[in-house]
Amino acid sequence: VKNAGIDIVYIKASQGNNIKDPYFDINYENAKANNLKVGFYHFLTATNIEEAIQQAVFFSSIISGKQADCKLALDYEQFNQVSKEQINQIALAFIQKVKELTKKQVIIYSDLYNSESTFNTELANQGELWIAYYGDYRNIQNISASWNSFIGVQYTDRGIVSGIRGYVDRDLFSDEVLLDD
């Protein structure tokens, strides 16, 4: 993967209240052994603030003791009939708890529709946006959303990278994705 020109990898750490990604540890070890910069993300499934806080605690426990080079990421894209107001409160609770527990910055992964129509400015002020956008990503700065800027763009979910079997997400990040130490 490193020889294919990849510098940064985001590794799924956890999902929901109790699912640790089965490949988390090996993906982390291999990435670090090959001098890749590493970020971690959690796939949020919470339907209320209490669950969001529980998931933040769980995510923080999974990544504890691991060295993140990149800002932590919240992947929240399945809302389960929750209102927009509740979605934003849930995301905000998760982000604030993760920041409290890890002392690290958190970014939000979202698609264009949700970044424009679901997430509000208050949430946008809590974390930078990593956007999934499969259009002309070179003109991503022309897309309007609650965020003033984008920290990264996932431009395909069908990428090919030497060293990885099958399709993989491909992203471009600015240096802003790196943690301030």
C-alpha positions as CSV (number, residue, x, y, z in Angstrom):
1,V,0.0,0.0,0.0
2,K,2.8,2.4,0.9
3,N,4.6,1.6,-2.4
4,A,1.3,2.4,-4.2
5,G,1.7,6.0,-3.1
6,I,-0.7,5.9,-0.2
7,D,0.3,8.1,2.8
8,I,-2.8,8.2,5.0
9,V,-5.2,5.4,6.0
10,Y,-8.4,5.7,8.0
11,I,-9.1,2.5,9.8
12,K,-12.6,1.5,11.0
13,A,-12.3,0.9,14.8
14,S,-15.8,0.3,15.9
15,Q,-19.5,0.4,15.1
16,G,-22.4,0.9,17.4
17,N,-22.2,0.0,21.1
18,N,-20.1,-3.1,21.0
19,I,-18.7,-4.0,17.6
20,K,-15.0,-3.7,17.2
21,D,-13.9,-4.1,13.6
22,P,-12.4,-7.6,13.4
23,Y,-9.5,-6.3,11.3
24,F,-8.8,-3.2,13.4
25,D,-5.7,-4.5,15.2
26,I,-4.0,-6.1,12.2
27,N,-4.8,-3.1,10.0
28,Y,-3.3,-0.8,12.6
29,E,-0.2,-2.9,13.1
30,N,0.4,-3.2,9.3
31,A,-0.2,0.5,8.7
32,K,2.2,1.5,11.4
33,A,4.8,-1.0,10.3
34,N,4.8,0.5,6.9
35,N,5.0,4.1,8.1
36,L,1.5,5.1,7.0
37,K,-0.2,8.0,8.8
38,V,-3.2,6.5,10.6
39,G,-6.7,7.8,11.5
40,F,-9.5,6.0,13.2
41,Y,-13.3,6.2,12.6
42,H,-16.4,5.0,14.3
43,F,-19.7,4.2,12.5
44,L,-22.3,5.7,14.7
45,T,-25.7,4.0,15.1
46,A,-27.1,5.9,18.1
47,T,-30.7,7.0,18.1
48,N,-30.5,9.1,21.2
49,I,-27.9,11.1,23.2
50,E,-27.3,8.4,25.8
51,E,-26.4,5.9,23.1
52,A,-24.1,8.5,21.4
53,I,-22.2,8.9,24.7
54,Q,-22.0,5.1,25.2
55,Q,-20.7,4.7,21.6
56,A,-18.2,7.5,22.2
57,V,-16.9,5.8,25.3
58,F,-16.7,2.5,23.4
59,F,-14.8,4.0,20.4
60,S,-12.4,5.8,22.8
61,S,-11.7,2.5,24.6
62,I,-11.0,0.7,21.3
63,I,-8.4,3.2,20.1
64,S,-6.9,3.7,23.5
65,G,-3.2,3.0,23.5
66,K,-3.0,3.4,19.7
67,Q,-1.2,6.3,18.0
68,A,-3.4,8.4,15.8
69,D,-1.7,10.7,13.3
70,C,-4.9,12.0,11.9
71,K,-8.0,13.6,13.5
72,L,-10.5,11.0,14.7
73,A,-13.6,10.7,12.5
74,L,-17.3,10.3,13.1
75,D,-19.1,8.3,10.3
76,Y,-22.8,9.0,10.9
77,E,-25.0,8.2,7.8
78,Q,-27.8,5.9,8.9
79,F,-30.3,7.9,11.0
80,N,-33.1,5.4,11.7
81,Q,-36.0,7.7,11.6
82,V,-34.4,10.3,13.9
83,S,-35.3,13.9,13.4
84,K,-32.7,16.4,12.0
85,E,-32.6,18.2,15.4
86,Q,-32.0,14.9,17.2
87,I,-29.4,13.8,14.6
88,N,-27.4,17.0,15.3
89,Q,-27.7,16.6,19.1
90,I,-26.6,13.0,18.8
91,A,-23.6,13.8,16.7
92,L,-22.6,16.7,18.9
93,A,-22.8,14.5,22.0
94,F,-20.6,11.9,20.4
95,I,-18.0,14.4,19.3
96,Q,-17.9,16.2,22.6
97,K,-17.5,13.0,24.6
98,V,-14.7,11.7,22.3
99,K,-12.9,15.0,22.5
100,E,-13.2,14.9,26.3
101,L,-12.0,11.3,26.6
102,T,-9.2,11.4,24.0
103,K,-8.2,15.0,24.0
104,K,-8.1,14.7,20.2
105,Q,-9.9,16.6,17.4
106,V,-12.8,15.0,15.6
107,I,-13.9,15.4,12.0
108,I,-17.2,14.4,10.5
109,Y,-17.5,12.1,7.5
110,S,-20.6,12.8,5.4
111,D,-22.0,12.8,1.9
112,L,-23.0,16.0,0.1
113,Y,-26.7,15.7,0.7
114,N,-26.4,15.3,4.5
115,S,-23.7,17.9,4.8
116,E,-26.1,20.4,3.2
117,S,-29.5,19.2,4.4
118,T,-29.1,17.3,7.6
119,F,-26.1,18.7,9.6
120,N,-26.4,22.2,11.0
121,T,-23.9,25.0,11.5
122,E,-23.5,24.3,15.2
123,L,-22.3,20.8,14.4
124,A,-20.1,22.1,11.5
125,N,-18.4,24.4,14.1
126,Q,-17.5,21.3,16.1
127,G,-15.6,19.4,13.5
128,E,-14.2,19.8,10.0
129,L,-15.8,17.9,7.1
130,W,-14.5,14.9,5.2
131,I,-17.0,14.6,2.3
132,A,-17.9,11.7,0.1
133,Y,-18.4,13.2,-3.3
134,Y,-18.1,11.1,-6.5
135,G,-18.5,14.0,-8.9
136,D,-15.7,16.3,-10.1
137,Y,-13.8,16.3,-6.9
138,R,-11.2,18.7,-8.3
139,N,-13.9,21.4,-8.1
140,I,-15.0,20.4,-4.6
141,Q,-14.5,24.0,-3.3
142,N,-17.6,25.0,-5.4
143,I,-19.9,22.9,-3.3
144,S,-21.8,24.7,-0.6
145,A,-22.6,23.1,2.7
146,S,-22.8,24.1,6.4
147,W,-19.0,23.9,6.4
148,N,-16.8,26.7,5.0
149,S,-14.1,24.2,3.9
150,F,-13.4,20.5,3.4
151,I,-10.6,18.6,5.1
152,G,-10.8,15.8,2.6
153,V,-12.9,14.2,-0.1
154,Q,-13.7,10.5,-0.7
155,Y,-13.9,10.5,-4.5
156,T,-14.7,6.8,-5.1
157,D,-15.6,3.6,-3.3
158,R,-14.3,1.5,-6.1
159,G,-10.6,2.3,-6.0
160,I,-7.9,-0.2,-6.7
161,V,-4.7,-0.1,-4.6
162,S,-1.8,-2.6,-4.9
163,G,-1.6,-4.6,-1.7
164,I,-5.4,-4.5,-1.0
165,R,-7.7,-7.2,-2.3
166,G,-10.9,-5.9,-3.8
167,Y,-12.2,-2.4,-4.1
168,V,-11.3,0.3,-1.6
169,D,-12.4,3.9,-0.8
170,R,-10.0,6.5,-2.2
171,D,-9.6,9.9,-0.7
172,L,-7.6,13.1,-0.9
173,F,-6.9,15.0,2.3
174,S,-5.4,18.4,3.1
175,D,-2.6,18.6,5.7
176,E,-5.3,19.8,8.0
177,V,-6.4,16.2,8.6
178,L,-3.2,15.6,10.7
179,L,-3.5,16.0,14.4
180,D,-2.0,19.1,16.1
181,D,0.4,17.6,18.6
